[in-house]
Amino acid sequence: MKIDIGISESSRKKTCQGLGKLLADSYILYLKTHNFHWNVEGPMFNTLHTMFMDQYTELWNALDLIAERIRALGSYAPGSYKKYSQLSSISEADGHVTAKEMIKQLLEGHEAVAKTARTVLPTAEEGGDEATIDLLVQRLQIHEKTAWMLRSMLAKD
């Protein structure tokens, strides 16, 4: 059935391509964060274990919002590890790393997701897609705040 929501088909498709990359980045970051939650060790175990749980829970909820926006715009959301690995700018965690390295990798991941979200904004703006713009702005706020918190944990005394 034809979609008639005031956004052209070409704009919707372009936006969905960007949102697909955002979904892939978010999923890989979710997986990495959950992995680190399970495997963190050291003197900051309790703090990091709890913080990582908060972060992966937030990311898990965001996945649905992004995928459902793709569907509302008339495209199919990517949904396989193969596709996510092709689309994502974030690499998966490979092997065990220290707690400090976990923080560093998650910081880089949140910054990467923020950059990906920013690349979709101009397309959504050109198409007059305020709902996607709102979603992207919310995601940017969350990822930038999380990156700041992670960066603060790595600051020298």
C-alpha positions in Angstrom: 0.0 0.0 0.0 1.3 3.5 -0.9 2.7 5.6 1.9 1.4 9.2 1.9 2.8 11.0 5.0 4.2 14.0 3.3 7.8 12.7 2.8 8.8 11.7 -0.7 9.7 8.0 -1.4 13.3 8.9 -2.3 13.7 10.9 1.0 12.3 8.1 3.0 14.6 5.5 1.4 17.7 7.7 1.9 16.7 8.3 5.5 16.2 4.6 6.0 19.6 3.8 4.7 21.1 6.1 7.3 18.8 4.7 10.0 19.9 1.2 9.1 23.5 2.2 9.8 22.4 3.7 13.1 20.6 0.5 14.0 23.7 -1.5 13.2 26.0 0.7 15.2 23.5 0.7 18.1 23.2 -3.1 18.0 26.9 -3.8 17.9 27.4 -1.3 20.8 24.6 -3.0 22.7 26.3 -6.4 22.2 29.7 -5.1 23.2 28.2 -3.3 26.3 26.4 -6.5 27.4 29.6 -8.5 26.9 31.5 -6.1 29.1 28.8 -6.2 31.7 29.2 -10.0 32.0 33.0 -10.0 31.9 34.2 -6.9 33.8 36.7 -7.5 36.6 38.7 -5.4 39.0 38.3 -2.9 41.8 35.6 -1.0 40.0 33.6 -4.2 39.3 30.3 -3.2 41.0 30.3 0.3 39.6 31.0 -0.8 36.0 28.8 -3.9 36.2 25.8 -1.7 37.2 26.7 1.2 34.8 27.1 -1.2 31.8 23.7 -2.8 32.6 22.1 0.7 32.6 23.8 1.4 29.2 22.9 -1.9 27.5 19.3 -1.6 28.7 19.0 1.9 27.3 20.5 0.7 24.0 18.2 -2.3 23.8 15.2 -0.1 24.1 16.6 2.3 21.5 16.9 -0.6 18.9 13.2 -0.9 18.8 12.6 2.8 18.3 15.1 3.0 15.4 13.8 -0.2 13.7 10.2 0.9 14.1 11.0 4.3 12.5 12.5 2.5 9.5 9.3 0.4 9.2 7.1 3.5 9.6 9.0 5.0 6.6 8.3 2.0 4.5 11.5 0.0 4.6 12.6 -3.2 6.2 14.9 -2.9 9.2 18.2 -4.9 9.0 18.1 -7.7 11.5 21.0 -10.1 11.1 24.6 -10.1 12.5 25.8 -10.4 8.9 24.0 -7.2 7.9 25.0 -5.4 11.1 28.7 -6.2 10.6 28.4 -4.9 7.0 26.7 -1.7 8.0 28.4 -0.9 11.4 31.3 1.4 11.9 31.9 -0.3 15.3 34.0 -3.4 15.7 32.9 -6.2 18.0 34.8 -7.0 21.1 37.2 -9.8 20.6 38.6 -11.6 23.6 38.9 -10.3 27.2 40.1 -6.8 27.9 40.8 -4.8 31.0 38.1 -2.7 32.7 39.9 0.5 31.5 40.0 -0.8 27.9 36.3 -1.6 28.2 35.6 2.0 29.2 37.7 3.2 26.3 36.0 1.0 23.7 32.6 2.0 24.9 33.5 5.6 24.8 34.7 5.2 21.2 31.4 3.3 20.5 29.2 6.0 21.8 31.1 8.7 19.9 30.8 6.5 16.7 27.0 6.2 17.2 26.7 10.0 17.7 28.7 10.6 14.4 26.4 8.1 12.6 23.3 9.8 13.9 24.7 13.2 12.7 25.1 11.9 9.2 21.4 11.1 9.0 20.2 14.5 10.2 20.7 16.4 7.0 18.8 13.8 5.0 15.9 13.9 7.5 15.9 17.7 7.4 15.9 17.8 3.6 12.9 15.5 3.6 11.0 17.4 6.3 11.0 14.3 8.5 10.5 15.9 11.9 9.8 12.5 13.6 13.2 11.1 12.5 14.9 14.4 13.5 13.4 14.1 16.9 14.6 10.5 17.3 18.1 11.4 16.1 18.3 14.4 18.5 17.3 12.2 21.4 19.9 9.6 20.5 22.6 12.2 20.1 21.8 13.6 23.6 22.1 10.1 25.2 25.2 9.1 23.3 27.0 12.4 23.9 26.1 12.3 27.6 27.2 8.7 28.0 30.5 9.5 26.2 31.1 12.4 28.5 30.6 10.1 31.6 32.9 7.4 30.2 35.5 10.0 29.2 35.4 11.4 32.8 36.2 7.9 34.1 39.4 7.9 32.1 40.5 11.4 33.2 43.8 11.7 35.0 43.6 12.8 38.7 
